[in-house]
Amino acid sequence: MGDTSSKSNKHEAAFITALCAHLLRQGYVQSQITVLATYVGQVILLRKLMKEGGLVNVHLSTVDNYQGEENDI
C-alpha cells in the first residue's frame, strides 16, 4: 500500500468498513465505534475506505496506540 512497508489487507478493510456501516444502521453512532488494527498500513487503508464511506468519526488506531482507552464497540 502506497510508500509504506507496513502490512494491509484490502478484503479485511472492506469487511470492517461494511461492519461499521451495519452497526450504524442498528442505531449506534460513529463515536461509539473503535477499530483496532495491528499494522499502521491497515489503519491507513481503513481510514481511506472509511472516509470514502462517510465514516469519518469512527475511531481508528493501532493496538499499541489505543492502550488504556475504551469505547462501546
C-alpha positions, 0 to 999 in steps of 0.5 A, spaced: 500 500 500 502 506 497 510 508 500 509 504 506 512 497 508 507 496 513 502 490 512 494 491 509 489 487 507 484 490 502 478 484 503 479 485 511 478 493 510 472 492 506 469 487 511 470 492 517 468 498 513 461 494 511 461 492 519 461 499 521 456 501 516 451 495 519 452 497 526 450 504 524 444 502 521 442 498 528 442 505 531 449 506 534 453 512 532 460 513 529 463 515 536 461 509 539 465 505 534 473 503 535 477 499 530 483 496 532 488 494 527 495 491 528 499 494 522 499 502 521 498 500 513 491 497 515 489 503 519 491 507 513 487 503 508 481 503 513 481 510 514 481 511 506 475 506 505 472 509 511 472 516 509 470 514 502 464 511 506 462 517 510 465 514 516 469 519 518 468 519 526 469 512 527 475 511 531 481 508 528 488 506 531 493 501 532 493 496 538 499 499 541 496 506 540 489 505 543 492 502 550 488 504 556 482 507 552 475 504 551 469 505 547 462 501 546 464 497 540 
